[in-house]
Structure formats: C-alpha cells, structure tokens
C-alpha cells in the first residue's frame, strides 16, 4: 500500500492512501482543485510526502475527534531492513493488540517512496480515539523497555538518534475502511 501525507504547516495536516501512485496523484489534484481544500491549494508552507506502507492496521471506523502521534526515525546506512524487522517483531504486535481492544484506531509504519528527505526515513503514525489510548500505548512501551532494556538499546543502535522527532496532533475527522 502506498500513501501520501499532505501538510500545510503548521496548522493543518491530512492524509489519504491508495494502492497506486497514480491514485495518490489523482486524489491530491482533486483535493487541490476543490474549493473545500484551501489549505491544499495554498502554495505557502506546503509539503507532500509520498510514503510506502510497511505495516498497517486498523478496523473500519469513523471518528470526529482523536489524537495522532507521528514518530520519525532515520536508519543508519545499511540498517533499514533491521529497522523494519524490529518494527514487525517488537512494535507491531502491541499496535495490533491496541487495534483489537479499541485503544488504537489505526497505525501506519512507512518509508518514503519518493525521498523528500535523506534516505532511511521511517514514519510511524498512530491514531488514538482519545488520550486514554495514548496513555495505554505509552505504558505498554515503558513496560516492554523495563522488561528487556537490551531490545530498546538494539533499536537505538540501528538509528541516527539525533534525527528522531515526534509530533502530536488533534484529529478533527477520521475514517478508515
């Protein structure tokens, strides 16, 4: 699955997914020409990311509120496959459990299909229905790190640690099919 994250910084962000790059560009153009999408039509402080989904989870749902947390990592040269394997073994199972119990609405783990930034970038976006879901995920991560600190240290060894970034946003409308 391929996805695009479109941001009109610093206030608005939207994202959509398609199974093809052509589908993404057609949707992006339709949004840009729509009178409802002034933020996308604007040329100031606007950036598009074309991302390739490595891991995805979520149930069919709709929400008019929520929280999105996006974490950005950059793999050290030659360590991208290790980062992807680590995600699938240690992070994705917890995310899938959160989707199953409703504390997470959806998640995407992506790499850049078109390299806007230096190669090796990974984005993990998680949409929570509320702050309780965010707290539950944070507690699960802290417990796992306490249980086996070597796992976290191994992950850190794969990354350019000074490139790490997190963002937290409010979701105003959300739909997942």
N, C-alpha and C positions, 0 to 999 in steps of 0.2 A: 504494500500500500504506500502511496506517495502522498505527501501532504504539504500544504503551504500555510505558513503563519504570516499574517499581514499585520503590521503595526504602524499606526500613525502616532508616533511618540510625542509626548509622554502620556497621553491621556487614554487613547483607545487601542484596543487590540482585538483582532478577530482571527479565527482560523477555520479552515474547512479542509476536507480530504477528498481525494479521488484516487482511483486505481491507475490513472494515467496522467502524464504530464500535460497532455493536451486538454484533458478535463479540467485540470487546475487553471491553465491559462485562459480557457473559455469562461470559467466561473469568475476569475479575477477581472477579466474585461467586462463581464456583465455587471459585476459589482461597481466597477469604476464608472460605468455609464448610467447607473441607477441614481435617481435623484435622492433616494433614501441613504446613500452611502457617501456623503460629502467627505468624510474622513479619508476614504479611499481615493476619491477624485482629487484631493488636495495634493500638491507636489511638495509641500513643506514637511520636513521631518518624517519621511515615509520610507519604509523598507519592507521588502518582501523576502521571505525565506522559503526556498523550496526544499522540503525535507523528505527523507526516506524513512518510513517507519520500520523499526527493527522489532519492536514489541508493542502490542496494543491490547487493551482490554476495556470492557465496559458493557453495560446492558442497555437495551433500548430504554431511553428515558428522556424526559423534558424537565427543565427547571427554570425558574425565573430569578434565581439567586444561587449563590455558591461562592467558592473560593478556588482560585487556580494558583498553584505553585509551579514555577518552572525553574529547574536546576540545569545549569550549563557546566559541562566538563569538557576539557580538551585532553585527549590521549597523548601520551608521549609518542614520538615517532616509532612506528612498528608495533605499537601496543593496542591498536584499535580492536583487533579480534579478541584480545584479552578482556578489554572493557565490555565488549558485547557479551562474551561468555560469562563474565562476572555478573552482569545485569540479569541474564537469564537464570543463573543459578541462585543468586542471593537476594536480588531485589524484586524480580517479577513475581515470585511466589507470594510475597507479602502483599503486593499490589493486587494480585488476583484474589487473595483472601479478603481484602478490603472491598473489592467489587462484589464479591459473593455476599458479604454481610451488609452492604449498603453504605459503608463509611467512605467509599470512593465511588464517584460516578463513572469516571473513565481515566485512562492514562495512555500516553504515547511515549515511547522511547525512540528518538530519531537521530539520524545523522544528516548532514547537509548533502542533498543530491546535487545542488549547484553551490559551490563553495563561496559563500559571501565572505566568510572569514577564513583564516588559515585552516588547512585540512586537519581532521582529527576531532572536530567539534561534535559533541553529543548533547542533546536536549532531552530532558525528562519533564514532561508536563503532566500534572495530576490535577484533576478537577474533583473537589470535595463538595458535598451538599451544604456543609457548614463547618464552623470551627472545631466541632467535636471530632469530625473525621480527620482534620489536620492534626489535632492533638493525638488521636489514636495512632496515626501513622508515625508521628514523631516518637511516641512512646515505644512503639514496636521496633523502630530503628535503633533507639537508645538501648533497649533490652538486648537486641541482637549484638550490638557493638560491645556491650558489657559481657555477654556470654562468650564471645570469641573475638577479642581485640585484634588478633592476627589477621582476620578477614578484612577488617577496615584498613589496617596497615598495608595489606597486599593491594587493595584497591587504590589507595593513595599512591603507591609506588608506580602505578600504571599512568598516573595523571600529571599534567602540568598544574600543580596546586595553585599557583598564583593566577591562573586563568579561570578558576572556579567562580561562578556567580549564581545567585538565587534571586528570584523575583516573586512577589506575592501580589495577586490582584483579586478584584471582586468580579464575579460573573453576574451579568445582568440578564442574560438569556442563554439557554443551552439546550441543545437537542442532540441525541445520539441515536442512530438507527442500528 
